[in-house]
Amino acid sequence: MSDPPLSERDVCTKLITPAVERAGWDIQSQVREEVSLPAGRVMVRGHLVARGKAKRADYVLYLKPNLPLAVIEAKEPNHRVGDGMQQALEYAEMLGVPFAFSSNHAGFLFSDRTGQASKVETELKLDQFPKSVAPLSNGDRRRRVRLSRSPKSSPKSVPACPSTGPCPKARGQRFESS
């Protein structure tokens, strides 16, 4: 008899959480699961008022407490690795964070929303999840995000926020892949 297919929660527990932890993220202080996001838009029609459905991000990664940096959206194995990216990008927009990930059982699709990277999306294996972040020194006036996409390449520096809009929560951190 074959094993039942993995559920989305199984993918989170058995694959994503260990990958994030192996990359050096502190599960207790830098990672939150099932994060409730602000409820949807307020819709008014005549005298009736309703609010859209509340949303939940599978994971939010934090630079430090109350300072989110990235969102991870998990999908079941029968989905492609990037099938959750639109949802992850929506959540990243809601939280004002520069990075979004979509994942299934096979790996991650990484999206850099800073607008400064040469490649906006990059596919990563489970063991290539980016390392934990560390604040840059106060002497770094340019406040840039460092992202290294592979252990063999040198890190690329990109501005922490896009020129098209503010991204104050993302300033002054490093984000390097293992």
C-alpha positions in Angstrom: 0.0 0.0 0.0 1.4 3.4 -0.9 1.7 6.3 1.5 -1.0 9.0 1.2 0.2 12.2 -0.6 1.7 15.0 1.5 -0.7 17.8 2.4 0.3 21.4 2.4 0.9 21.3 6.2 3.1 18.2 5.7 5.2 20.1 3.2 5.6 22.9 5.7 6.5 20.6 8.7 8.6 18.0 6.9 10.4 20.0 4.2 10.2 23.8 4.5 10.7 24.3 8.2 13.8 22.0 8.2 15.2 23.8 5.1 14.7 27.3 6.7 16.3 26.0 10.0 19.3 24.4 8.2 19.9 27.8 6.5 20.5 29.3 10.0 17.1 31.0 10.7 16.1 31.0 14.4 12.8 29.2 14.3 11.8 30.7 17.7 12.6 34.4 16.9 12.8 34.8 13.2 10.1 32.5 11.8 6.4 32.6 12.3 3.9 30.1 10.7 0.3 30.7 9.8 0.5 34.5 10.2 -2.8 36.3 10.0 -2.8 39.2 7.7 -5.1 42.2 7.7 -8.6 41.3 6.6 -9.5 42.2 3.0 -10.9 45.4 1.7 -14.0 47.1 3.2 -16.8 46.9 0.6 -19.7 49.3 0.8 -22.9 48.9 -1.2 -25.7 51.2 -0.1 -26.2 50.7 3.6 -24.4 47.3 3.6 -20.8 47.1 4.7 -18.6 43.9 4.4 -15.0 43.1 4.8 -13.1 40.7 2.5 -11.8 37.4 3.8 -8.9 37.5 6.2 -5.7 35.9 4.8 -2.9 33.8 6.2 0.7 33.6 5.1 2.2 30.1 5.6 5.5 31.7 6.9 6.8 35.2 7.6 10.5 35.6 8.2 11.7 38.4 10.4 14.9 40.4 10.5 14.1 41.0 14.2 10.8 41.0 16.2 8.1 43.0 14.4 10.3 43.6 11.4 9.2 41.2 8.6 11.5 40.5 5.7 10.1 37.8 3.6 7.0 35.6 3.0 6.9 31.9 2.1 3.8 30.4 0.5 3.6 26.6 0.6 1.8 24.3 -1.8 1.1 20.6 -2.0 3.4 18.4 -4.0 1.0 18.1 -6.9 1.5 21.9 -7.6 4.5 23.3 -9.4 7.1 25.1 -7.3 5.9 28.6 -8.5 2.2 28.0 -8.1 2.0 29.9 -4.9 4.1 32.9 -6.1 1.2 35.2 -6.9 -0.2 34.6 -3.4 3.2 35.1 -1.8 3.7 38.4 -3.8 0.2 39.6 -2.6 1.2 38.9 1.0 4.6 40.5 0.6 2.9 43.6 -0.8 0.5 43.7 2.2 3.4 43.4 4.7 5.7 45.7 2.7 8.5 43.2 2.5 11.0 42.9 -0.4 11.2 39.1 -0.7 8.7 36.3 -1.5 9.1 32.6 -1.8 6.8 29.9 -3.2 7.5 26.3 -2.4 6.2 22.7 -2.9 8.1 19.5 -2.0 10.8 20.0 -4.6 12.3 23.5 -3.9 11.6 27.2 -3.8 10.9 29.9 -6.2 12.5 33.2 -4.9 11.2 36.6 -5.9 13.2 39.7 -5.3 10.8 42.7 -5.2 13.5 45.3 -4.7 13.4 46.1 -8.4 17.2 46.2 -8.5 18.2 42.5 -9.2 19.2 41.4 -12.6 16.9 38.4 -12.3 13.5 38.9 -10.5 12.8 35.2 -9.9 15.2 32.4 -9.2 14.5 28.7 -8.6 16.3 27.2 -5.6 16.6 23.6 -4.3 15.5 22.9 -0.8 19.1 22.9 0.4 19.7 26.4 -1.2 17.4 28.4 1.0 19.0 31.8 1.8 20.9 32.2 5.0 19.5 34.1 7.9 19.8 37.9 7.8 22.0 40.1 9.8 21.7 43.9 10.2 24.3 45.9 8.4 26.6 48.1 10.4 25.4 51.6 11.2 28.3 52.9 9.2 26.8 51.7 6.0 25.0 54.8 4.8 23.7 53.2 1.6 21.8 50.5 3.5 21.7 47.7 0.9 20.5 44.2 0.9 23.1 41.6 0.1 21.9 38.5 -1.8 24.1 35.7 -2.8 22.3 33.3 -5.1 24.8 30.5 -5.0 27.7 29.6 -2.7 30.2 29.8 -5.7 29.2 33.3 -6.8 30.1 36.5 -5.0 27.1 38.3 -3.4 25.4 41.0 -5.3 24.4 44.2 -3.6 21.1 45.7 -4.4 19.2 48.6 -2.8 16.9 47.5 0.0 13.9 49.2 -1.5 12.6 49.8 -5.0 12.7 53.3 -6.4 9.0 53.0 -7.3 7.8 53.0 -3.7 8.7 53.0 0.0 9.9 49.8 1.7 10.9 51.0 5.1 10.7 47.7 6.8 13.3 46.2 4.5 16.2 48.6 5.1 19.5 47.6 6.4 19.6 43.8 6.2 21.6 41.1 4.4 20.1 38.1 2.7 22.5 35.5 1.6 21.8 32.0 0.2 23.7 29.1 1.5 
